[in-house]
Amino acid sequence: MRGYGDSDKPSSKYAYSIPTLVEDIRQVVEALDRKSCYLVCHDWGAIVGWHFATVHPKMVDRLVILNCPHPEAFQKYIRTSFTQFMKSWYIFLFQLPYLAELTFGKNDLARLTASFTKPPMGAKAGTFSAEDIEAYKYTFGKPGALTPPVNYYRNIFRLIPVKRLCSTHLQMPVLLVFGTADQALDTEAAVMSGDWVDGYFEVKLLEGISHWVQNEAPDRVNEAIETFLSKDIPAHHKAHWDDK
């Protein structure tokens, strides 16, 4: 995604708006000479994925979401959940110019490292190796490298005017894999996501697994995805729940 790794990093925060990010995915699919795809995405990639599947439904055969509720479900849930509101404190921090970069960049990116390896946000010990952490620090430690990812959040309140993009219910099969120990997102919002899927919707809850679900439980996540993608799903098949 733009702003990460060796991808382009436009300087303007407005270059990270949801419509722009949705267009990025569309162009990638077409550049691969494909008319449609199986879309698998996590966290911010999943926020964009939900929107992409809504705006370009014919381009998504099946949608796999990792630890990210449907945007409409999240907005509805956070209005009534003080717990979720408090868990989302960092979103407000990220709105302030420079402060987020200073907070996460100081002390050899200690705060960033903790988000991967220490409570409350980090995964279980051993999930990320020392080499993994050094790779993240190398990437995000480059001059200006923290600002583009933070700019995703600096556009988050602009989601409200474009929320209607995600108000249309999805018809394609959707799998939502969710680690229940995610300290940024409540499980309830994930379960509510099925209200915006008219087709097949499956929730796979992984008990005790953190936000970094694909890193902490890769075998279980891969198995769930492989089973879902190979499953014969009749049109308009309704929801299936699996909390094991």
C-alpha positions as CSV (number, residue, x, y, z in Angstrom):
1,M,0.0,0.0,0.0
2,R,1.1,3.6,-0.6
3,G,3.1,5.1,2.3
4,Y,4.6,1.8,3.4
5,G,7.9,0.1,2.7
6,D,9.2,0.9,-0.7
7,S,5.9,2.1,-2.1
8,D,5.5,5.7,-3.1
9,K,5.0,8.1,-0.2
10,P,3.1,11.2,-1.3
11,S,3.6,14.1,1.1
12,S,0.1,15.4,1.3
13,K,-2.2,13.8,3.9
14,Y,-5.0,14.0,1.3
15,A,-3.2,11.5,-0.8
16,Y,-4.4,8.8,1.6
17,S,-8.1,9.3,1.4
18,I,-10.3,6.3,1.1
19,P,-11.4,7.0,-2.5
20,T,-7.7,7.3,-3.5
21,L,-6.8,4.1,-1.8
22,V,-9.7,2.3,-3.3
23,E,-8.5,3.5,-6.7
24,D,-5.1,2.1,-6.0
25,I,-6.5,-1.4,-5.6
26,R,-8.5,-1.1,-8.7
27,Q,-5.4,-0.2,-10.7
28,V,-3.4,-3.0,-9.2
29,V,-6.1,-5.6,-10.2
30,E,-6.2,-4.2,-13.8
31,A,-2.4,-4.0,-14.0
32,L,-2.3,-7.7,-13.3
33,D,-4.7,-8.1,-16.3
34,R,-7.5,-9.4,-14.1
35,K,-11.1,-8.5,-14.0
36,S,-11.7,-9.7,-10.5
37,C,-9.8,-11.2,-7.5
38,Y,-9.9,-12.8,-4.1
39,L,-9.1,-9.9,-1.8
40,V,-7.4,-10.7,1.5
41,C,-6.6,-7.8,3.8
42,H,-5.7,-6.8,7.4
43,D,-6.2,-3.6,9.5
44,W,-6.0,-0.5,7.3
45,G,-5.8,-2.7,4.3
46,A,-9.1,-4.2,5.4
47,I,-10.8,-0.8,5.9
48,V,-9.9,-0.1,2.3
49,G,-10.9,-3.6,1.3
50,W,-14.4,-3.2,2.8
51,H,-14.8,0.0,0.7
52,F,-13.3,-1.5,-2.4
53,A,-15.7,-4.5,-2.3
54,T,-18.6,-2.1,-1.9
55,V,-17.6,0.3,-4.7
56,H,-16.4,-2.4,-7.1
57,P,-18.4,-5.5,-6.2
58,K,-17.8,-7.1,-9.6
59,M,-14.1,-7.0,-9.0
60,V,-14.2,-9.0,-5.8
61,D,-15.1,-12.7,-6.1
62,R,-14.6,-13.3,-2.4
63,L,-13.5,-11.1,0.5
64,V,-11.3,-12.1,3.4
65,I,-10.9,-9.6,6.3
66,L,-8.5,-10.0,9.2
67,N,-9.2,-8.1,12.4
68,C,-11.2,-5.3,11.1
69,P,-15.0,-4.7,11.5
70,H,-17.1,-3.3,8.7
71,P,-16.7,0.5,8.8
72,E,-20.4,1.0,9.3
73,A,-20.5,-1.6,12.1
74,F,-17.6,0.2,13.8
75,Q,-19.1,3.6,13.6
76,K,-22.4,2.3,14.9
77,Y,-20.7,0.4,17.7
78,I,-18.4,3.1,18.9
79,R,-21.3,5.5,19.5
80,T,-22.6,3.2,22.2
81,S,-19.5,1.6,23.6
82,F,-17.3,3.5,26.0
83,T,-14.8,0.7,26.0
84,Q,-14.3,0.9,22.3
85,F,-14.1,4.7,22.5
86,M,-11.3,4.5,25.0
87,K,-9.5,1.8,23.0
88,S,-9.5,4.3,20.0
89,W,-7.7,7.0,21.9
90,Y,-4.7,6.8,19.5
91,I,-6.9,7.9,16.6
92,F,-7.3,11.3,18.2
93,L,-3.5,11.5,19.0
94,F,-2.7,10.9,15.4
95,Q,-4.7,14.0,14.3
96,L,-2.1,16.3,15.9
97,P,0.7,17.4,13.6
98,Y,4.1,15.9,14.4
99,L,3.1,14.5,17.8
100,A,2.5,11.0,16.6
101,E,5.7,10.9,14.7
102,L,7.6,12.2,17.8
103,T,5.9,9.7,20.1
104,F,6.6,6.6,18.0
105,G,10.0,7.8,16.7
106,K,11.7,8.5,19.9
107,N,14.0,6.1,21.9
108,D,14.8,4.0,18.8
109,L,11.1,3.6,18.0
110,A,10.4,2.0,21.4
111,R,6.7,2.7,21.2
112,L,6.4,1.1,17.7
113,T,8.4,-1.9,18.9
114,A,6.1,-2.3,22.0
115,S,3.0,-2.3,19.7
116,F,4.3,-5.5,18.2
117,T,5.9,-7.2,21.2
118,K,4.5,-5.9,24.5
119,P,1.1,-5.6,26.3
120,P,-1.5,-4.4,25.7
121,M,-1.2,-4.3,21.9
122,G,1.6,-6.7,21.2
123,A,1.4,-10.4,20.1
124,K,2.5,-13.3,22.2
125,A,6.2,-13.7,22.9
126,G,8.0,-15.2,20.0
127,T,5.5,-14.1,17.3
128,F,7.9,-11.5,16.0
129,S,11.6,-12.3,16.0
130,A,14.4,-9.9,16.7
131,E,15.1,-9.8,13.0
132,D,11.4,-8.9,12.3
133,I,11.5,-6.0,14.7
134,E,14.8,-4.7,13.2
135,A,13.3,-4.8,9.8
136,Y,10.3,-2.7,10.9
137,K,12.6,-0.3,12.7
138,Y,14.8,0.0,9.6
139,T,11.7,0.7,7.4
140,F,10.0,3.2,9.8
141,G,13.2,4.7,11.0
142,K,14.0,6.4,7.7
143,P,13.4,10.1,7.6
144,G,9.8,10.9,7.1
145,A,8.7,7.2,7.0
146,L,6.3,7.5,9.9
147,T,4.2,10.3,8.5
148,P,2.6,8.5,5.5
149,P,1.1,5.7,7.7
150,V,-0.1,8.2,10.2
151,N,-1.8,10.1,7.4
152,Y,-4.1,7.2,6.9
153,Y,-5.6,8.1,10.3
154,R,-5.5,11.8,9.5
155,N,-8.1,11.1,6.9
156,I,-10.3,8.9,9.1
157,F,-12.8,11.6,10.0
158,R,-13.2,12.2,6.3
159,L,-14.8,8.8,6.2
160,I,-18.0,10.2,7.6
161,P,-18.9,12.2,4.4
162,V,-18.0,9.1,2.3
163,K,-19.6,6.5,4.6
164,R,-22.4,6.0,2.1
165,L,-19.7,4.3,0.0
166,C,-19.9,1.4,2.5
167,S,-23.6,1.5,3.2
168,T,-24.6,-0.8,0.3
169,H,-24.7,-4.4,1.5
170,L,-22.3,-6.9,0.0
171,Q,-23.4,-9.8,-2.0
172,M,-20.1,-11.7,-2.4
173,P,-19.0,-14.3,0.2
174,V,-17.1,-12.7,3.1
175,L,-14.8,-14.3,5.7
176,L,-13.9,-12.3,8.8
177,V,-11.1,-13.8,10.9
178,F,-10.8,-12.0,14.2
179,G,-8.4,-12.4,17.1
180,T,-10.4,-11.8,20.3
181,A,-7.5,-10.4,22.2
182,D,-7.2,-7.4,19.9
183,Q,-6.7,-4.5,22.3
184,A,-7.7,-1.9,19.7
185,L,-11.0,-3.4,18.6
186,D,-13.9,-5.1,20.4
187,T,-15.1,-8.4,19.1
188,E,-18.7,-7.2,19.1
189,A,-18.1,-4.8,16.2
190,A,-16.7,-7.7,14.2
191,V,-19.8,-9.8,14.8
192,M,-22.0,-6.9,13.9
193,S,-20.3,-6.7,10.5
194,G,-22.6,-9.4,9.1
195,D,-25.4,-6.9,9.1
196,W,-23.8,-5.3,6.0
197,V,-23.4,-8.6,4.2
198,D,-26.4,-10.1,2.4
199,G,-24.5,-13.0,1.0
200,Y,-22.5,-15.7,2.8
201,F,-20.8,-14.3,5.9
202,E,-18.5,-16.3,8.1
203,V,-16.9,-15.1,11.3
204,K,-13.9,-17.1,12.6
205,L,-13.1,-16.0,16.1
206,L,-9.6,-17.0,17.3
207,E,-9.7,-16.9,21.1
208,G,-6.8,-15.2,22.8
209,I,-5.1,-14.1,19.6
210,S,-4.0,-10.5,19.3
211,H,-4.5,-7.9,16.6
212,W,-1.6,-9.4,14.7
213,V,-3.6,-12.5,13.9
214,Q,-1.9,-13.6,10.8
215,N,1.5,-13.4,12.5
216,E,0.5,-14.9,15.8
217,A,-1.7,-17.8,14.4
218,P,-0.5,-18.2,10.8
219,D,-1.5,-21.8,10.4
220,R,-5.0,-21.3,11.7
221,V,-5.5,-18.2,9.6
222,N,-4.2,-19.9,6.5
223,E,-6.4,-22.9,7.1
224,A,-9.5,-20.7,7.5
225,I,-8.7,-18.8,4.3
226,E,-8.0,-21.9,2.3
227,T,-11.2,-23.6,3.5
228,F,-13.2,-20.5,2.7
229,L,-11.8,-20.0,-0.8
230,S,-12.3,-23.7,-1.7
231,K,-15.8,-23.9,-0.3
232,D,-18.8,-24.4,-2.6
233,I,-21.1,-21.5,-1.5
234,P,-24.5,-21.3,-3.1
235,A,-25.7,-17.8,-4.1
236,H,-27.2,-15.8,-1.2
237,H,-26.2,-18.4,1.3
238,K,-26.7,-16.9,4.7
239,A,-24.3,-16.4,7.7
240,H,-22.2,-19.1,9.3
241,W,-20.5,-18.5,12.7
242,D,-17.5,-20.3,14.1
243,D,-15.9,-19.2,17.3
244,K,-13.4,-22.1,17.6
